[in-house]
Amino acid sequence: MPYLFTSESVSEGHPDKVADQISDALIDNFLAFDPNSKVACETLVTTGQVVLAGEVKSKAYLDVQEIARGVIRKIGYTKSEYMFEANSCGVLSAIHEQSADINQGVDRKTKEEQGAGDQGMMFGYATNETEDYMPLALDLAHKLLQELAALRRENKQIKYLRPDAKSQVTLEYNDHNVPVRIDAIVISTQHDDFDTESKMLAKIKSDIIEILVPRIKTKYRKYAKLFSDKIKYHINPTGKFVIGGPHGDTGLTGRKIIVDTYGGKGAHGGGAFSGKDPSKVDRSAAYATRHIAKNLVAAGVCDEVLVQVSYAIGVAQPMGIYVNTYGTAKVDLSDGEIARLVEGIFDMRPYFIEQRLKLRTPIYSETAAYGHMGRKPQIVEKEFKSPDGKIVRKKVELFTWEKLDYVPKVKKAFGLK
């Protein structure tokens, strides 16, 4: 029987995402000047105020206030009428040293014995319903907001946009679990004030349907067939959305974990990513299980898969690996047998995850908005400046967990051609 499934996304100007981006900018700066840094950094943003808190063990000294302001400036909070502005907001730092009790469980005499930074379970998911092996509803929700942000920065076709926004996409699936059409799209975007609310609502709805949606259909032609004149649009459904961002809603690091991962498909272990260095398996093992899941689907082992790994704090070897192919396996093996083969292909000890995915490099700012998964692997050069004027330039590889570099190994292990 056909069914509907919905996923949401939020823009880089959403208060929770502002917090995530500040936390990950701090991670990148610590790792740029000291790759062995241990960091767990939380950010709170509200009207005219940023609060930084967390635990750090690092040789690096940073101007955390200027790093936070730089992130806010880049997002677009640069006008006083937003009630949260890069140059004038207060930035309070309550960052302190990492607990020695935690550190002794992570750092060991040999790097290979590095223990997990915490207990817990992490999940990775992949499906072949999109080219990047992501759930389609979430993929579309992200892309709508990425294009909306591009329109805001261009400031040509739509000139009233402010940084805060949310999207939601509802898809209809057929009896064969294949998405066939978009049933509904929700867009809520912050905007400048208008003379009248009725004029405002009509203008925003018209621009979303006649400017934003055609850009999506043109840029992502593979999705064009999903759009029709029967889509139910809910554009700024509450009406006026002038007050937004951290002034409209307090933001915290780690509150958008479903947006960050699979939009409600698969499962989530509950641990946030942003603000955590890769010794925290909440982050590194979630990336590693995504890497496994994506390579399994790409290799033809199955059409859809969920991979779970779990850890005890201070212990290197995982408690176990679980695989669920949802009955889509193309090999004559049970899910338990697939899991045992996976254990032989991917070393899931924390140190080996860090090495395999090159996680001790400053690659995290780019993850903090529009999803950590389904992104394009690429090599970029980044520049960092310390308070004493020292400049560090690093060439880093982004989104390594999205690479299909293990497909040959997977095919060999499963006897696939």
C-alpha positions in Angstrom: 0.0 0.0 0.0 1.4 3.5 -0.9 2.6 5.6 2.1 3.9 9.0 2.9 7.3 9.8 4.5 8.6 13.2 5.6 12.0 14.7 6.4 13.0 18.2 7.5 16.1 20.4 7.2 17.2 23.7 8.7 19.3 26.5 7.2 22.8 27.6 8.4 21.0 30.6 10.0 18.8 28.5 12.2 19.9 29.1 15.8 20.8 25.5 16.6 22.9 25.4 13.4 24.6 28.7 14.3 25.6 26.9 17.6 26.8 23.8 15.7 28.9 25.9 13.3 30.6 27.8 16.1 31.4 24.6 17.9 32.9 23.0 14.8 34.9 26.1 13.9 36.5 25.8 17.3 37.3 22.1 16.7 38.9 23.0 13.3 41.1 25.7 14.9 42.2 23.4 17.7 43.1 20.6 15.3 44.8 23.0 12.9 47.3 24.0 15.5 47.4 20.8 17.5 46.1 17.6 15.8 46.1 15.8 19.1 43.6 18.1 20.7 40.8 16.6 22.7 37.7 18.8 22.5 34.1 18.7 23.6 32.7 22.1 23.0 29.1 23.3 23.4 27.7 26.6 22.2 24.5 28.5 23.3 23.3 31.5 21.2 20.5 33.8 22.2 19.6 37.5 21.8 22.9 39.4 21.5 24.8 36.7 23.3 27.0 33.6 22.7 28.1 31.3 25.5 30.9 28.8 24.9 31.4 25.9 27.3 33.1 22.5 27.3 36.3 20.6 27.9 39.6 20.9 26.0 43.0 19.3 26.2 45.3 21.1 23.7 48.6 22.9 23.2 46.8 25.5 21.0 45.7 28.9 22.3 42.9 30.4 20.4 40.9 33.7 20.3 37.6 31.9 20.7 35.7 35.2 20.6 36.9 36.1 17.2 36.4 32.6 15.8 32.7 32.8 17.0 32.3 36.2 15.5 33.8 35.0 12.2 31.2 32.2 11.9 28.3 34.5 12.7 29.6 37.0 10.1 29.9 34.3 7.4 26.4 33.0 8.1 25.0 36.5 7.5 24.0 38.0 10.9 25.6 41.4 10.1 22.7 43.8 10.7 21.7 45.3 14.0 18.0 44.9 13.3 18.5 41.1 13.5 19.1 41.6 17.3 22.1 39.2 16.9 25.0 40.6 15.0 28.6 39.4 14.6 30.4 42.5 15.7 28.3 43.5 18.6 27.1 40.3 20.3 28.7 39.3 23.6 30.8 36.1 23.6 31.4 34.4 27.0 33.9 31.5 27.2 33.6 29.0 30.0 35.8 26.4 28.3 38.0 24.4 30.8 40.4 21.5 30.8 39.3 17.9 30.0 38.7 15.6 32.9 41.8 13.5 33.6 39.4 10.6 34.5 38.1 10.6 30.9 41.5 11.2 29.3 43.1 8.2 31.0 40.5 5.9 29.3 41.3 7.4 25.8 45.0 7.9 25.7 47.1 4.7 25.9 50.7 3.7 25.6 50.2 2.6 22.0 47.9 4.5 19.7 46.3 1.4 18.4 44.9 0.7 21.9 43.2 4.1 22.1 39.9 3.6 23.9 36.5 4.9 23.0 35.8 8.4 24.4 32.4 7.3 25.6 30.0 4.4 25.7 27.0 4.2 23.3 25.8 3.0 20.0 26.1 4.7 16.6 24.3 4.0 13.3 25.0 4.4 9.7 22.5 4.1 6.9 22.4 4.0 3.1 19.8 3.5 0.4 20.1 3.4 -3.4 17.1 5.7 -3.9 19.4 8.6 -4.7 22.8 8.9 -6.4 24.5 9.9 -3.1 22.9 6.9 -1.3 20.7 9.1 0.9 17.0 9.2 1.7 15.3 11.3 -0.9 13.1 13.4 1.3 16.1 14.6 3.3 18.1 15.2 0.2 15.4 17.4 -1.2 14.9 19.3 2.1 18.6 20.1 2.3 18.8 21.2 -1.4 15.8 23.5 -1.0 17.6 25.4 1.8 21.0 25.4 0.1 19.4 27.1 -2.9 17.4 29.5 -0.7 20.7 30.5 1.0 22.3 31.0 -2.5 19.4 33.3 -3.5 19.8 35.3 -0.2 23.5 35.8 -0.9 23.0 36.7 -4.5 20.4 39.3 -3.4 19.1 39.7 -6.9 15.9 37.7 -7.5 14.8 37.7 -3.9 16.1 40.7 -1.8 14.2 40.4 1.5 15.6 37.1 2.9 17.2 36.7 6.3 19.4 33.8 7.4 17.0 31.7 9.4 14.9 29.1 7.5 13.4 25.6 7.7 12.1 23.1 5.1 10.1 19.9 5.1 9.4 17.5 2.2 6.8 14.8 2.2 7.1 12.0 -0.4 4.7 9.4 -1.6 6.2 5.9 -1.9 4.6 3.1 -4.0 4.0 -0.5 -3.0 7.6 -1.3 -4.1 9.1 1.2 -1.6 10.0 3.6 -4.5 9.4 7.3 -4.2 7.0 8.4 -7.0 6.1 12.0 -6.2 6.4 15.0 -3.8 3.1 15.3 -1.9 3.9 18.4 0.2 6.7 21.0 0.7 6.9 23.3 3.7 9.2 26.3 3.7 9.5 28.8 6.5 11.9 31.6 5.9 12.9 34.6 7.9 12.4 37.9 6.0 12.6 41.7 6.2 9.4 43.5 7.3 6.7 44.2 4.7 4.0 47.0 4.6 1.2 44.4 5.0 1.2 40.8 6.0 -1.1 39.8 3.1 1.3 41.4 0.6 4.2 39.7 2.3 2.7 36.2 2.3 1.7 36.5 -1.4 5.2 37.7 -2.4 7.1 35.0 -0.5 4.8 32.2 -1.7 5.1 33.3 -5.3 8.9 33.6 -5.1 9.3 30.2 -3.5 7.2 28.5 -6.1 8.2 30.5 -9.2 12.0 31.1 -8.4 13.3 28.6 -5.8 11.5 25.4 -7.1 12.4 26.0 -10.8 16.1 26.4 -9.7 15.9 23.0 -7.9 14.3 21.3 -11.0 16.9 22.8 -13.3 20.0 22.1 -11.1 18.9 18.7 -10.0 17.2 17.3 -13.2 16.8 13.8 -11.8 14.3 15.2 -9.3 12.2 17.2 -11.8 9.8 14.3 -12.5 8.8 14.3 -8.8 7.4 17.8 -9.0 3.8 18.4 -10.1 1.0 21.0 -9.9 -0.6 18.8 -7.2 2.1 19.5 -4.6 0.6 21.1 -1.4 2.8 24.1 -0.5 2.9 25.6 3.0 5.0 28.7 2.8 5.5 30.6 6.1 2.4 28.9 7.4 2.3 30.9 10.7 2.5 34.2 8.8 5.1 36.8 9.7 8.7 35.6 10.3 10.7 38.8 10.8 12.0 37.9 14.3 14.2 34.8 13.9 17.7 33.4 14.4 19.1 33.5 18.0 16.8 36.4 18.8 13.7 34.5 18.0 14.8 31.1 19.5 17.7 30.1 21.6 20.1 27.8 19.8 22.2 24.9 21.3 24.8 22.6 19.8 23.6 19.1 19.0 19.8 19.7 18.8 19.4 18.8 15.1 20.8 15.3 15.1 18.2 13.9 12.7 18.7 16.7 10.2 22.5 16.0 10.5 22.0 12.3 9.6 19.2 10.6 7.7 16.0 12.6 8.3 14.3 9.9 10.3 15.2 6.9 8.1 17.3 4.1 9.7 18.1 4.9 13.3 20.1 7.2 15.5 22.1 6.4 18.7 21.3 9.8 20.2 24.8 11.3 20.2 25.4 14.7 18.6 28.4 15.4 16.3 29.3 19.0 16.3 31.9 20.3 18.8 33.5 16.8 19.3 36.9 15.7 18.3 37.2 12.3 16.6 38.2 10.5 19.8 34.5 10.8 20.6 32.9 7.8 18.9 29.5 9.6 18.8 31.0 11.4 15.8 33.8 9.2 14.4 31.9 5.9 14.6 28.8 7.4 13.1 30.9 8.5 10.1 32.5 5.1 10.0 29.2 3.2 9.9 27.9 5.5 7.2 31.1 4.7 5.2 30.3 1.0 5.7 26.7 1.3 4.8 27.3 3.3 1.6 30.0 1.0 0.4 27.8 -2.1 1.0 25.0 -0.6 -1.1 27.3 0.7 -3.8 29.0 -2.7 -4.0 25.6 -4.4 -4.6 25.4 -6.3 -1.4 21.9 -4.8 -0.7 19.6 -2.0 -1.8 19.3 -0.5 1.7 21.2 -1.1 5.0 21.5 0.0 8.6 24.8 -0.6 10.4 25.2 -0.3 14.2 28.3 -0.3 16.2 28.6 0.0 20.0 31.4 0.8 22.5 32.3 0.9 26.2 34.2 4.0 27.4 37.9 3.4 27.4 37.7 0.1 25.4 39.1 0.0 21.9 37.3 -3.1 20.5 33.6 -2.5 19.7 31.0 -4.4 21.7 29.5 -5.6 18.4 28.4 -4.8 14.9 24.8 -5.2 13.8 23.5 -5.1 10.2 19.9 -4.9 8.9 19.4 -5.0 5.1 15.6 -4.8 5.5 15.2 -7.9 3.3 17.0 -6.2 0.3 20.2 -8.4 0.4 21.5 -9.5 -3.0 23.8 -12.1 -1.5 22.8 -15.5 -0.1 23.7 -14.6 3.5 21.8 -13.7 6.6 22.3 -10.2 8.1 24.3 -11.7 10.9 26.7 -13.4 8.4 27.0 -10.1 6.5 27.9 -8.4 9.8 30.7 -10.9 10.5 32.1 -10.2 7.0 31.9 -6.5 7.7 34.0 -6.9 10.9 36.7 -8.5 8.8 36.8 -5.6 6.2 36.5 -2.5 8.5 38.6 -2.1 11.6 36.2 -0.3 14.0 38.7 0.5 16.8 38.7 4.3 17.3 42.4 4.9 16.3 41.9 3.0 13.0 38.7 4.9 12.2 40.6 8.1 12.7 43.3 7.0 10.4 41.1 5.5 7.7 38.9 8.5 7.4 41.6 11.2 8.1 39.6 12.6 11.0 42.4 14.4 12.9 42.4 17.3 10.4 40.3 20.5 10.4 37.4 19.2 8.3 34.4 19.8 10.5 33.1 23.4 9.8 31.8 22.1 6.5 29.8 19.4 8.2 27.9 21.7 10.5 25.1 22.8 8.2 23.0 20.9 5.6 23.9 17.4 6.9 27.0 15.4 7.7 26.1 12.6 5.3 25.5 12.5 1.6 28.0 15.3 0.9 30.7 15.4 -1.8 34.2 14.3 -0.9 36.7 17.0 -2.0 40.2 18.4 -1.2 40.4 22.0 -0.1 43.0 24.3 1.4 42.1 26.1 4.6 43.8 28.9 6.5 43.9 29.4 10.2 45.3 32.3 12.2 46.4 32.2 15.9 46.2 35.2 18.3 50.0 35.7 18.0 49.7 36.1 14.2 50.8 32.6 13.2 49.2 31.4 10.0 48.7 27.8 9.2 47.5 26.6 5.8 46.4 23.0 5.5 45.2 21.0 2.5 42.5 18.7 3.9 40.1 16.1 2.5 36.4 16.7 3.3 33.7 14.0 3.8 36.0 11.0 3.5 33.3 8.8 4.9 31.4 9.4 1.7 34.1 7.9 -0.5 33.4 4.6 -2.3 37.0 3.5 -1.8 36.1 0.2 -0.1 33.7 -1.1 -2.9 36.5 -3.4 -4.4 37.2 -4.9 -1.0 33.5 -5.4 -0.2 32.9 -7.1 -3.6 35.9 -9.4 -3.1 34.8 -10.4 0.5 31.2 -11.1 -0.7 32.3 -12.8 -4.0 30.6 -10.1 -6.2 31.7 -9.1 -9.6 
